[in-house]
Amino acid sequence: MDHPINHKKILITGGCGFIGSNLVRYLLAHYPDVHIINLDKLTYAGAFNVQLDALRHERYRHCQVDICDAPSLTQIVQEFQPDCVMHLAAESHVDRSIDGASPFITTNIVGTFQLLEVMRDYWQTLDTNQQQSFRFLHVSTDEVYGDAENISNAFTEATAYKPSSPYSASKGASDHLVYAWYRTYDLPVVITHCSNNYGPFQHPEKLLPKLISNATQTLPLTIYGNGQQIRDWLYVDDHVTALLTVLTHGKIGEHYNIGADECITNLEMAHLICQLLEEKMPLAQGQRQPFRDLITHVKDRPGHDLCYAINSQKLRQLGWKAHYSLKQGLTQTIDWYLQQQSKITSILKEEHQ
C-alpha cells in the first residue's frame, strides 16, 4: 500500500546501507514523481549493497561523499535543492563499535553535526512556505534506551536514554544534537527509534543473515551467552513505510518509536530459522546433521542488553501498522538469501582479501 507523501525531492544519507537501500527501492517503485539523491561514502556495508544491486534510475543519483565533508555537502544541497532530508547514514554494528569506537564517534556524532549545520544554512534560505514544509528526519535506534526490564515495560518515547555500547552512545549523542538544532534554531526535525530490522540486502555480519548463511554452509550458528536476550524484530519494508508516515504526518520536534511487537529471544530466533530452513531444504538420509545441531553458544559480549521492547502506540495513532508477521518476513528473507548465496559468498571473499 502506498503512503502519500508531500516531498518530491528527497535527500537520503546512507542510502546504500541496509535500511537506506530498501528505502530507495521502495520510493522508486511506489512514487513516480519522487526524485532522490543518495549521499553514501560506501563503507564495507554500503559497497555490499551496491555490488548486489547496482541502482540505475533516471530519478536517482548517488554521490559518494562523507557526511563529515561539509563543503561537498553544501555544494550538493545547493545543486539538488531538497525539500526534506532522511538521515540514515551511520556506523551501526555493535561488535565493531566495541572493537573500535572512533569511526562511530566520527560518523554518528561529527557527521550528524556537519549535516545539521549544512541543512540549517540551506533551510534559512528557503521562503516561508518551503521552510514550513521542509523536514529533517533523523533515523535512530531503540538501543539508546538500554535495557528494558521486561516486555511489559516496553520503551516509550519518554523512556530515559541509557546506552550500553559505543554504538548506542554515539546514536544517543546524535539524537541530542538533532533535537538541540530544533530547539535552538527551529530546524523542523523528527526523530525515529526502530527495533531490530531484518530483510533482504542486510550485510551478513548481522545476526539473521549470518545464521542463514552459516546454516547453509554447515558452519556453527553462534549465539552470545545463553541466548535469552529478547529483541523486537521489524521487517525492513514495514520500517520504510513507518519512516514515510512520520515524514508526512509526524509532529515537528517529536520522537516516534517503531516496532512490530514481535519479541523473541535470540535462541528462539535461531531455532525458528532452522525450522524454516528445514522446510525449504529437507534433511535427506545421511546428507547432513539437522540445522539446529549447529547452534553453538559463545562467550557473551560486553554490555550486552538483555531486552529490547518497543511501544509504538504513538506512531500507530498516525495510521501506521506493521504488515509482516515474523514468519512472513523471515520466509521472504530466507528465500532472498538462498537465491543470493553464491553472490554473497563471492563478495565476502573479496572483502576479506
C-alpha positions in Angstrom: 0.0 0.0 0.0 1.4 3.4 -0.9 1.6 6.1 1.7 1.0 9.5 0.1 4.0 11.9 0.8 4.3 15.6 0.4 8.0 15.7 -0.5 9.2 15.2 -4.1 13.0 15.9 -3.8 14.4 13.7 -1.1 18.0 13.8 0.1 18.8 10.4 1.8 22.1 9.8 3.7 23.3 6.2 3.9 21.1 5.1 1.0 23.4 2.3 0.2 23.1 0.7 3.6 20.6 -2.0 4.5 17.7 0.2 5.5 18.6 3.0 3.2 18.8 0.9 0.1 15.4 -0.7 0.9 14.0 2.9 1.4 15.4 4.0 -2.0 14.0 0.9 -3.8 10.6 1.4 -2.2 10.4 5.1 -3.1 11.4 4.5 -6.7 8.9 1.7 -7.0 5.9 3.4 -5.5 6.3 7.1 -6.1 6.8 8.0 -9.7 7.1 11.8 -9.0 9.9 11.5 -6.3 13.5 12.3 -7.1 16.2 11.0 -4.8 19.8 12.0 -4.2 21.7 9.5 -2.0 24.8 10.6 -0.1 26.8 7.5 0.9 30.6 7.2 1.2 30.4 3.4 0.6 31.9 1.8 3.6 32.0 -2.0 3.5 28.3 -2.2 4.3 27.2 0.2 1.5 29.6 -1.4 -1.0 28.0 -4.7 -0.2 24.6 -3.5 -1.4 26.0 -1.7 -4.4 27.6 -4.9 -5.6 24.4 -6.9 -5.1 22.1 -4.4 -6.8 23.6 -1.5 -8.7 20.7 1.0 -8.9 20.2 2.6 -12.3 17.3 5.0 -12.4 16.6 8.4 -14.0 15.1 9.7 -10.8 18.0 8.5 -8.6 21.5 9.8 -8.2 24.3 8.5 -5.8 27.0 10.8 -4.6 29.9 9.1 -2.9 30.6 11.6 -0.2 31.3 11.5 3.6 28.8 13.4 5.6 31.7 14.9 7.6 32.7 16.7 4.4 30.8 20.0 4.8 32.0 21.7 1.6 30.9 18.8 -0.5 27.5 18.5 1.4 26.9 22.2 0.8 27.6 22.0 -2.9 25.3 19.0 -3.4 22.5 20.5 -1.4 22.6 23.8 -3.3 22.5 21.9 -6.6 19.7 19.5 -5.7 17.6 21.8 -3.5 15.9 19.1 -1.5 12.6 19.6 0.3 13.4 17.1 3.0 16.3 15.0 4.4 16.1 11.4 5.6 19.3 10.9 7.6 20.2 7.2 7.9 24.0 7.4 7.5 25.6 5.7 10.5 28.1 3.2 11.7 25.8 0.6 13.2 27.4 -2.7 14.2 27.7 -3.0 18.0 30.5 -5.5 17.9 32.6 -3.3 15.7 32.0 -0.3 18.0 33.3 -2.3 20.9 36.4 -3.3 19.0 37.0 0.4 17.9 34.7 3.3 18.7 36.4 6.0 16.7 34.5 5.6 13.4 31.2 5.6 15.3 32.1 8.9 17.1 33.2 10.5 13.8 30.3 9.4 11.6 27.4 9.3 14.0 28.2 12.4 16.0 30.5 14.7 14.0 28.8 13.7 10.7 25.4 14.4 12.1 26.6 17.8 13.3 28.0 18.7 9.9 24.8 17.7 8.2 22.7 19.7 10.6 24.8 22.8 10.0 24.7 22.5 6.2 20.9 21.9 6.3 20.3 24.7 8.7 22.1 27.1 6.4 20.2 25.8 3.5 16.8 25.9 5.3 17.3 29.5 6.2 17.5 30.5 2.5 14.1 29.0 1.8 10.9 31.0 1.6 8.3 30.8 4.3 6.2 28.1 2.7 9.2 26.0 1.8 10.5 26.3 5.4 7.2 25.1 6.8 7.0 22.0 4.6 10.7 21.1 5.0 11.6 18.1 7.2 14.8 16.7 8.7 14.0 13.1 9.6 16.7 11.6 11.8 16.7 7.7 12.0 17.9 6.5 15.4 17.6 3.2 17.3 15.9 1.7 20.3 19.3 0.8 21.6 19.7 4.4 23.0 17.3 3.3 25.8 19.5 0.5 27.0 17.7 -2.4 28.7 14.0 -2.8 29.2 13.1 -4.6 32.4 10.9 -6.9 30.5 8.5 -7.0 27.6 5.7 -5.5 29.7 7.9 -2.4 30.3 8.4 -1.6 26.7 10.3 1.6 25.7 8.1 4.7 25.1 9.2 8.0 23.7 9.5 9.2 27.3 12.0 6.4 28.3 15.3 7.9 29.6 18.4 7.3 27.5 20.8 4.7 29.0 23.0 3.4 26.1 25.2 0.4 26.8 27.7 0.3 23.8 29.8 2.9 22.0 27.4 2.5 19.1 24.3 3.3 21.0 26.0 6.1 22.9 27.0 7.7 19.6 23.5 7.4 18.3 22.1 8.9 21.5 24.5 11.8 21.2 23.4 12.4 17.6 19.7 12.4 18.7 20.5 15.1 21.2 22.2 17.2 18.6 19.2 16.9 16.2 16.8 17.9 19.0 19.0 20.9 20.0 19.0 22.2 16.4 15.2 22.1 16.6 15.1 23.9 20.0 17.8 26.5 19.2 17.4 27.1 15.5 13.8 26.0 14.8 15.1 23.4 12.3 12.0 21.2 11.6 13.1 17.8 12.8 11.5 14.5 13.7 13.3 11.5 15.2 12.5 7.8 15.0 13.7 4.9 17.1 13.4 1.5 15.4 13.7 -2.0 16.8 15.9 -4.7 15.2 15.5 -4.7 11.4 15.8 -7.7 9.1 15.1 -8.5 5.5 16.9 -8.6 2.1 20.2 -6.8 1.4 21.3 -6.9 5.1 25.1 -7.4 5.5 25.9 -11.0 6.5 27.7 -9.7 9.7 24.2 -9.2 11.3 22.6 -11.9 13.3 19.8 -13.2 10.9 21.7 -13.3 7.6 24.7 -14.7 9.4 22.6 -17.6 10.8 21.0 -18.2 7.4 24.4 -18.1 5.6 26.2 -20.3 8.2 23.5 -22.9 8.3 23.6 -23.4 4.5 27.3 -23.9 4.8 27.0 -26.2 7.8 29.0 -23.7 9.9 28.4 -23.0 13.6 25.3 -20.9 14.4 27.0 -18.8 17.2 24.7 -17.3 19.9 26.0 -15.0 22.5 25.8 -16.3 26.1 22.6 -18.2 26.9 20.7 -16.7 24.0 18.0 -15.3 26.2 18.4 -11.8 25.0 15.0 -10.5 23.8 14.6 -8.5 20.6 11.6 -7.0 18.8 12.0 -7.9 15.1 10.8 -5.4 12.4 10.7 -6.3 8.7 12.6 -3.6 6.8 9.7 -2.8 4.4 7.5 -2.1 7.5 10.2 0.2 8.8 10.3 2.0 5.4 6.5 2.7 5.5 6.8 3.9 9.1 9.5 6.4 8.1 7.3 7.7 5.3 4.4 8.0 7.7 6.5 10.0 10.2 7.9 12.1 7.4 4.5 13.2 6.2 2.4 13.1 9.4 4.9 13.3 12.3 4.8 16.4 14.5 7.9 18.6 14.4 10.3 18.1 17.3 8.7 14.8 18.3 10.2 11.3 18.7 8.4 8.2 17.3 9.2 4.5 18.3 8.9 1.9 15.5 8.4 -1.7 16.5 6.4 -4.8 15.3 5.5 -6.4 18.6 7.5 -9.5 17.6 9.6 -10.1 20.6 11.5 -13.4 20.9 14.9 -14.4 22.3 17.9 -14.8 20.1 17.9 -18.5 20.8 14.3 -18.8 19.8 15.1 -16.9 16.6 17.9 -19.3 15.8 15.6 -22.3 16.2 12.9 -20.6 14.1 15.3 -20.0 11.3 16.5 -23.6 11.5 12.9 -24.8 11.3 12.1 -22.7 8.2 15.3 -23.8 6.5 14.5 -27.4 7.2 11.1 -26.9 5.5 12.9 -25.5 2.4 15.9 -27.9 2.5 14.5 -31.2 3.8 17.0 -33.4 5.5 18.0 -36.3 3.3 19.1 -39.5 4.9 22.8 -39.3 5.8 23.4 -36.0 4.0 23.9 -33.6 6.9 23.0 -33.0 10.5 19.9 -31.1 11.4 20.4 -27.3 11.3 19.5 -26.9 15.0 22.5 -29.1 15.9 24.8 -26.3 14.6 23.7 -23.9 17.3 26.7 -23.0 19.4 26.9 -20.8 22.5 29.8 -18.5 22.8 31.0 -16.0 25.4 28.6 -13.1 25.8 29.7 -9.7 24.5 30.5 -6.8 27.0 27.5 -4.7 28.0 25.0 -6.9 26.1 21.5 -5.5 26.6 19.1 -8.3 27.7 15.7 -6.9 26.5 14.5 -4.5 23.8 10.8 -4.0 23.6 9.1 -1.1 21.7 5.8 0.6 22.4 4.7 2.0 19.0 1.3 3.3 20.1 2.3 7.0 19.3 3.2 6.0 15.7 0.1 3.9 15.3 -2.0 6.9 16.1 -0.7 8.3 12.8 -2.2 5.4 11.0 0.8 3.1 10.6 0.9 -0.6 11.4 3.3 -3.4 10.6 2.0 -5.7 7.8 4.5 -8.5 8.0 4.3 -11.2 10.7 7.6 -12.5 11.9 7.1 -15.8 10.0 6.1 -14.0 6.8 9.1 -11.6 6.9 11.6 -14.4 7.8 10.3 -16.6 4.9 10.9 -13.8 2.4 14.3 -13.0 3.9 15.4 -16.7 3.8 14.2 -17.0 0.2 16.2 -13.9 -0.8 19.4 -15.1 0.9 19.2 -18.6 -0.5 18.8 -17.1 -4.0 21.8 -14.8 -3.4 24.0 -17.2 -1.6 26.7 -17.7 -4.2 26.9 -14.0 -4.9 27.1 -13.2 -1.2 29.9 -15.7 -0.7 31.9 -14.3 -3.6 31.5 -10.7 -2.2 32.5 -11.7 1.3 35.7 -13.4 -0.1 36.6 -10.1 -1.9 36.1 -8.1 1.3 38.5 -10.3 3.2 41.2 -10.4 0.6 
